[in-house]
């Protein structure tokens, strides 16, 4: 995939507003259009992260614990999921995963599923992994690994539509706003 690079934008700890809704966003005020695609902003109440979703995508049934949300394209061929998970170790003040350990775990997970990992990078606290599945899909996962919380943005879409999705993935990954480094 050509859109992610090891020179990823630095992570930010600015938390979005606490309202957990998917609302239409003004493209002029929020930069919610790119490459001819309009977006709405999803904001997570529990972990206080936010990401943009292409207009027309529908929310899947949310998890009971409120850790994130999946959105599916109208035809069901593509999905984007944003989530947060506590990254607390067994001992106080320790983390389960560092960025390097997260990269190793993600690469191992995808390969164990029979997927081919074609891109992987760590840049500070940002981890990115991309590749293809035996079913003809491309996956792209971008994690932000903090000491207490791990935030993830995961895309899955048809490899045959890579050219169309490049701008969409670039926009949503670049505009992903992780929440604070505070367990929820």
N, C-alpha and C positions, 0 to 999 in steps of 0.2 A: 504494500500500500504506500503510495507516495505522500499522503498528507501528513502522517505523524513523522516527527523527526526527533533526534536526540536533543535538539535544541528547543525543547518544549518551553512554552511560556512558564514563568515561575508561578508556583502555587500561591494562592492568596488565602488569608485566614479571615477575610471580611465575610461575615455571616449575612445571608440574605434576610429579608423580613421574615418573621415567624409564621406568617399565614401559610398553611399547607394546602394551597390550591393551585390548580392548573388554570391560568387565566390568559386570555389573549394579551399579547404585549404590543405596544406601539413600535413599529419598526424604526421610526425616526428617533424615539426616545431611548430605545433599548438595544438597537442594533439587531433586531429580530428578523432580519431578512438577509439572505446571502445567496448568491448564485441563482436568483429567481425563486427561491423557496422562502415562504413565510413561516414563522415559528411562534409558539407560545411558551411561556416559562412555567416550569414545574418547580415548586418550592416544598421542601420536606420539613415538616414541623419538628419531628423528633431529633434529627441530626443537623438541621438548619443548613442544608446544601441546596443548590439550585442548578437546573440545566434547562436548555432549550430543546423543544420537541417540534418536529415539523407539523404544521397544520394538517389536520385530517387523521392523525394518529389517535388511536383510542386507548384509554387506560385499561389495563388488565385488572383482574381482581387484586386489590392491594394485599400485602402480607399483614397478618394480624398485629405483628409487633411494630408496624409503621416504619420499618427501616429503609423503605424505598418504594419505587414504582416502575413497572414495565409498561411501555406503550408499544402498540403494534400498528403497522401500516394497514390501510383499509383492505388491501388484498391479503394480508397476513404473511407476506413474504419477507418483511423486515421488522426488526424490533430494536428498541433502545431501552435500557434499564439503568437507572441511577440508584445507588444504595449506599448506606453507611453501616459500618459494623464496628463494635468496640474492639480495640487492639490491645487489650490488657493481658499481661502475663500473670502467672500464678503468684508471683511475689510483688508486693507493692512497688510501684515506680518502674516496673519492667513492661516491655512490649512483647506481644506475640511475634510480630513480624517487623523487620527492617525493610527498606526498599529492596535491597539485594535479595533477601529471603523471600519477599513477595514475588519478585521476578522469577526466581527459581521455582516457587510453588505454582505460579500461573503456567509457566512453560511446561512443567511436569504434568499439570492437570490437563491442559489441552492435548499434549502428546498422548497421554493415557487414554483419552477419548478417541484416538485415531486421527486427530487433526494435525496439520502441518504448520508449524510456527515459522513464519517467514520474516518477522520483524520483532525485535525485543530491545528495549532500552531502559536505562535508569538515568534520570537527570535530577539530582537532589532528592526530593521526596516524591517525584513523579515517576511512575512505572508505566510502560506501554508495551503491549504484546498484540500482535496481529498475525493472521494466517488464514488458512482455508480448511474447510471441513470436507469429508468424503461426499457429503450431500450437495456440494457446489455452492456453499455459502462462504462469505468472508466474515471473520470475527475481528473485532477491534476492542481491546479493553485498556482503559486508562485508569490507573489507580493513583490516589494521592495517599501516601502512607505517613501518618503522623504517629507520635508516640502513644496516643490514647485511642485514636480512631483511624479507620481505613475507609476512604471514600472511593467508589467505583462507578465508572460510566462504561457500559458494555453495549456494543452494536453487533447485530447480525443481519446480513443482507445478501442478496444473490450476487455471486461473483460476476455473472453476466451483466450486471448493472453497476459495476465498479466505477466507471467514468461518471455516472450520474450521482453516485453517493460520495465521491471524493470531497466535493465542496460541502456537502451536508455534514460529513464526519468531521471535517476540518473546523467548521463553524461550531458544532456542538461541543467538541472536545476543547477547543480554544476558549469557549465561553463558559465552560463548566466551573461552577463556584463551589469549592468544598466548604464545609462548615468549619467550626472551630475545632481545635485540638482538645476536645473535652468529651469524655465518655458520656453516653446518653443512656 
